[in-house]
Amino acid sequence: MEVVHINTPIAVMFIAYAILMLYIGFYFYRQNKNTEDYFLGGRSMGPMISALSAGASDMSGWLLMGLPGALYVSGFVDSYIAIGLTIGASLNWIFVAKRLRIYTSVIANSLTIPDYFETRFDDDKHILRIVCAVVILIFFTFYVSSGLVSGAKLFESTFGIAYEYALTTGTIIIVAYTFLGGYKAVCWTDMIQGFLMMLALVAVPLVMLSHLGGFNEAMNILRKVKPQALSMGEGISMISVVSALAWGLGYFGQPHILVRFMSIRSTKDIPTATFIGITWMSICLLSACFIGILGIAYVDKFELSLQDPEKIFIVMSQLLFNPWITGILLSAILAAIMSTASSQLLVSSSTIAEDFYKKIFREDAPAKVVLNLGKVGVLLVAVIAFLISTDKHSSVLSIVSYAWAGFGASFGSVMLFSLFWSKMTRVGAILGMITGAAVVVLWKNFVNSDLYEIIPGFLAASVVIIIASLLTNVRPGTQAAYERMLKEL
């Protein structure tokens, strides 16, 4: 049941969508004149593009595969992840977006998150930049691999080909249009992909309800088959609830989302972008949760078998719609995967080109050299992520949760303190970032606990930031720059 019976309509829609994305990449390839164009789109993104690009780059293949799969297995308890994410994203847009946009454009022209941290703390030794770059390359490599796993499962199910060939196909498509188009291509395709993802996520559960006989009938089936799936509190540990809600902490440290705040056209566009982004996100997360829950009832009523819960969306798309629509719906998964992986590859490439090569080794490097090195960076990270993704039994959600925690604990803590505490110091930022990343890695690999690793990582980093900052002096000029940012608010 988990392999789509391939036919001409599905193949045509799927291939047409991939070609459209590659065309957009080629179109913007001819418009990139410098590194600011390639890495930040010339800071010309409007509120609609910024909001949907942030959302689409955030919601990778786990939205259509990992999250529905998690609810299919555990029930509504995993919807706390969606609640935590919605709260975290809202706070990120409301409190972080404007301050970060002002500081990275008015106070200093920063193209990357490491650029911002180095400028904010006047780090002339480049230590903070190097730590940032290492954290980005480590956790984004894992994050990108989650997208490649999602893509491989999609191609494997859609075309009935071996996992290894499916993985190779998906990787080539994602890398090709990121390599060509840069930030503008990523943002414009994100907007298209954001609309497609929302359409698919809303359509599938509505048709599922129709086939099940309505909402009440679906709930009756669930009460008989798996009553615990409907519980959001009874019999569920507080650690599980807190861990799920803690996903929201991760938003403050995701470079591929934060860079959307830096590229938005004007701070005046932020309220509109916030409304669009959070509305889109709420609809998509709610729909994804219902696909997982309704999937339990559907599989039972029609006596189906589902070996891989993360393929519930793929299976429903195949069974409920005609092949032309199925092709569009399955393209939505490719859209989710491409939008996130491309954004992460772009941030990784800017880290290699801007943060390592240009800022540390050769400040007078020609723009064309930096641009080409950035594209080599895309290939390098993609190859390593590809090798990590070769295990076909990998869980999309587990890979994402690890990378999400790494960024949330290391970058998130430093980002929040840097934007809201004038007395934070360079030493506090360096030690806080290292602590956050280290605790996440150690907790994940050596501590046997159900507590999500982002919580101890974020708390440990925050404590270290406060103590180190109180014991060291604020560097000259950083206080004045911070106060100037406050005046611009």
N, C-alpha and C positions, 0 to 999 in steps of 0.2 A: 504493500500500500504506500510505502514511502518513496517509491520511484515513480515520477511522473511518466505517463505513457506519451512519449514525445510525438508531436505531430507538427504539421506545417505551420498552423497559426501560432502556436506557442513559440516555435523557433523564430518565426518572422518577427514577432513583437519583441522577443528577447534581443535578437541581433540588432534590430532597428534602434532599440534603446541604447545599446552599447555604442553603436555608431554615432548616435546623436551626441553622447557624452564626449566621445573622442573628437568629434567635429568642433565642439565648443573649446576643447583644449587646444586644438590647432588654430582656431580663430584668435584666441587671446595670445597665442605664441607670437604672433606678429605684432602685438601691441605692447609687449613688455620691453620698455626702453632702459630700465635700470633696476637695481635691486629693490628699491622701494615699491616699484610696480610689481615685481615678481613675488616678494615676500609679504607685502601689505596692501597691494592694490591701489597705491597712491593715496590712501586714506580718503577714498571717494565713495565708500559704500553707503547707500541709503538705509533707512530703518527697516524696510521690508527684507532686503537682501541680508542685512546684518542679523536680524532676528532669526530668519529661517536658516541662514547659514550656521549660526551658533547652535540652533536646535538640531539641524540635520547632522552636523559634524559631531555633536554630542551623542545623539542616538544612533549608534552603530547597528550592526547586525543583531546585537543582543536585544534590541527593542522588538524586532519581529521574530526572533528565534529564542534568545536566552530568557527574556522575561516571560513570554507565554509558556515556555517550557518549564520554568520554575513554578509558576502558578498551577500548571497541569499536575506537577508532582506534589506540591505542598499546599496548594489552596490559597485562600485569601491572605494568609499570613505574610506571603511574599509581596503583597500589595503595599506593605509598609515601605518597601524600597521605592515604589512610585511616589508615595506621599513624601518621603524624605527628599527625593530628588526634586520634586516640585517646589518644596519649601526652600531648598538650597539654591535652586536656579533663580527663584524670585529674589531672594536676598542678594544674590550675586549681581543681578541686574540693577537692583535698587541702590545698593551701597558701594559696590566696587566699580561698576562701569564708568560712571562720570569721573570719579577721582583718577582712575587709571588713564582714561582718555586725555584728561587735562595734563597729567604729569608727563605722559609719553609724547605729547605734541607741543604744548605750550612751554613747559619747563625745560624739556630736553627732547630732541628728536630720536626716539628709541624705536627700532624696528622689531626687536624681539623682547621676550620676557627677561632673559639675561641682561640685555641692554638696560632695561628699566631698573633691575636690581643693582647693577653696577653704578648707574647714575645716581640712584636714590641714596646709596650709601657711600658715594665717592670712593669706590674701591680701585685705587690706582695700581694695586698689585694683581688684579684680575683673578683673585682667588674665588670670589663669589661667582664670577662668570664661569670659571672652570667647573665648580661644583654643580652649578645649574646645568651646564652642558652634559655632564656625566649622568645626572639624574634624568634628564630628558631622553638621552640616548638609550639608557637602560630600560626605563619604564615604557617609553614609546615603542621600543622594539617589541615588547610583549603585547602592547595594546594593538599595534598593527597586525601582529600575528593572530589576534582574536578575529580581526576582520577577514584575514585570509582563510581562517578556519570556517567562518560563516560562508564565505564565498565558495569554498570548496564543497561544503555540504549542499549549498544551493545548486551548483553545477552538477554535482554528483546525482542529486535527486531529479533535476530537470532534464538532463541529457542521458542519464543512466551510464555515465562513464566512471572509470576508476577514480578514487579519491585523489591519487597523485596527479593525474591529468587534469582533474577539475581544479585542483589547487594551482597548478601552473597557469591555466587559462585565466582564472580570476585575478591572479597576481599581475599578469601581463596587461590586462585591461586597466586595472587601477593605477599601475605605475606609469603607463603610457600617457594618460591624459594629465596626471600630476606633473610628470616630467616636462611636458610641452607647455602647459598653460599657466602654471603658477597660481597665485592667490586669486586673481580675477576669475579664472576658469573654475577654481574650486568653489568660490562664492556663488557664481551664477548657476553652476550645476547643483550646488547645495539647495538653492531656492527651488529649482525644478523638482529635485529629489524630495525636498520637504513636502511639497504639495502632493506628490505621488505617494509618499509614505502615509500621509494622513488619510488620503482617499482610500488606500488599500486597507488600512487599519480600521476605518469606520465601516467599510463595506462588508468585510468578512464576518464580524460578529452579528451584524444585522441579518445577514442571510442565514447564518447559523441558527439564530433565534427563530426565524421563520420555519426552518426545517424541523426544529425541535418542538414546535407548537406553541411558541410564545415564552415569555420570561417565567411565568408561574410554573409551566410544565417543566422547563429546564431546571428550576430550583427543586421541584419535586423529585426529579431523577437524581439530582445531586444528593438530596437528603437520604435517598435509599442506597446509593452507590458509595458515596464518600462524604458523609455528613461533616467530618472534620475539615473538609475543604472550605466550608462556609464560615468557619470560625476565624475571628480576628483577635481573639484574646484567650478564650477558654482552652486550657491545656497547653498554652504556648508560653515558653519561658520569657522572662523580661529581657534576658540577654539577647534573645532572637529578635525581639521587637526593637530594642535600642540599636542593635547592629544594623538592622534593615533601615531604620530612620537615619542612621549615621552616614548613609550614602550621600546625603545632602551636603555634608562637610567637604566632600571631594570637589565640588564646583569651584571653590575659591582657588584651587591650584591647578586647574586643567589648562595648559598653555594654548591648546588649539581652540579653546572657548574664550579665554582672556584676550587673545590676539584679535578677536572680533570687536571687542570694546575699543581696542587701539585703532582699528581701521575705520570705525564709523565716521560718517561725514562731518557730523557736528554733535556737540553735547545736547543740543536742542532736539535731536532725533531720538535720544535715549528713551524718554517716556513712551513714545509710540512703539519703538522697537521692543520695549519691555512688555507692553500689552500684547503685541503680536506674538512674541516668543513664548510667553507663559500660556497664552490661550492655545497655541499650537501644541505645546508640550503636554498640557493637561488632557486635551482630546486624544492625543496619541498614546499616552501612558494608560489612560482609562480603557481605551479600546484594546490595547495589548493585553491588559489584565483579564478582560472579559473573554478574549480568544482562548487563553489558557484554561479559565474556569469552565466556559461552555464546551471546550474540547473534551473535558471529562465526561460530560453528559452525552455529547455527540458520539463519542467512541463507544460508550456503553449501549446507547439506544440502537445504534446500527451495527453493533457487534463487530467492530473493527479492531485491528491490532496496531499498536504504535510502539515500535521498539526504541525510537529516539524521540523523547518528548520535545526536544528543541526543533523538531520538524513539523509541529502541529499546524503552524501557519501554512507551510508548503502543502501539506496534505489537504487542508480545508480549501485552499485555493484551487487545488486540482479537482476535488469532488463537487464543489458547489457552483462552479462557473463554467461557461463554455470556454473552449480553448483560447479564443482571442482575449477574453478578459483574464483568463489564467495567466497568459503571457504578460499582461500588464501588471497583475498583482505580484507575480514572481520577480518582475523587474524592480518592484518596490524594495525587495530585499537587497538586490544588487545596488539600488540607489542608496540604501542605508549604509551598506558596507563601503561603497565608493566614497561617499561624502565624508565619513569619519577617517578612513584609512588615508585618503588623499590629504586631508588637513594635517594629520599627524606626520605623514611623510614630509610635508612642506615645512612644518615646524622643525623637524629633525634636520632637514637639509639646511635651513637657515642657521641652525645651531652649529653645524659643521663649517659652513662657509663664512657666516658673519661672526659668530662668537669664538670659534677656534682660530680659523685661518686669518681673517682680516684684522680682528681686534687684538689678537695676541702675537701673531707671527709677522704679518705684513699689512700695516695700516694704510700704506699707499697702493695697495693692490688695485688694479683697474677693475671697473665695474663688471666688465665682460668676464674676467677671470673668476670673480666671486660668483657671478651668475652661473657659470659653467660648473664650478666646484659644487654649488648648491644642487645642481642636477645630478652630479655624481653621488652626492649625499643621499638623494632619493633612492638611487639604485643600491647603494651600500646597505642602508637600513632595510630596504625591501628584501634583499637577499638573506640577511640574517633572520628577519621575521619569517621568511619562507621556510628556512631550515627548522625553526621552532614549531612551525605549523604542520610538519609532516606527520605528527601523531593524529590520526583520524578520530581517535576517541577523546580528544580534548574537549572540555566543556567551554563554550563561548563565554558563559556568564562568569565562570571561575577565573578565566584569564583576565577578563575586563575588571573584575573586582580587585584583583591584585594590583594592576596598573593604576586603577582609579585611586586606591588607597595610597599608593606610593606618591602620587602627585598631590593628593589632598593633604597628606600629613607634612610633606616637605615644602612644597610651594605654597599651599593654602595657608598654612600658619604664618609664613613669612609675608605673604601678600597682605593679609588682613592687618597684621601689626604695622607693616610699612605704610599703609594708607591711613591708619587711624591713631598711630602713636608716634609723636614727633621725637621722642627720646630713644627710639630704637636705634641700635648701633650696628656698625658693620660686623663686628665680632658676633653680636647676637644673631644677625641674619645668617652668617656662615655656619655657626654651631647649630642653630635651630634647624636649618635645612638638612644638614648632615644627620642630626639626631632623628628627625622625622622619617627620612628615608631608611636609616639603619634599623630603627625600631620596627617599621613595617616588614622589612625583610626578615629580621630575626623572629618576630612574632609569628609570621606566616609559616616559617620553616622549622621553628624549634619549640614553639609553645603550643601545647595541646589544649586549645580553648575554642569555644564557639563564638567568642567575642571578636567582632570584625576588626582586623588589624589597623584600620584607619583611626579608631578611637584611641588606643594607647599611643600610636604614632603622633597624632595631632596634639594630644595632651602633653606628651613628653617634649615635643618641639616647642610648644608654647611656654612651658616652664623654663626651658633652657634659654629661650629668647629673652624672657623677662629678667632672669638672673644675670645672664651675660651682659645685657644692656645696662642694667643697674650698676654693674661692676666696671664698665668701660665708658669712655667718653664719646659723645657725639662728634663726628668729624666736622671741621669748619665748612660752612656753606650749606650743609645738608639741612640744618634747621631753617635757614632763610628760604631755601627752595621749598621746603614743606609748607612754610607759612604763606608763600606765594601761591601754592596750589590751593590752599584754603580760601584765599582771596578771590580766586577764579571760580569757585563753586557757585 
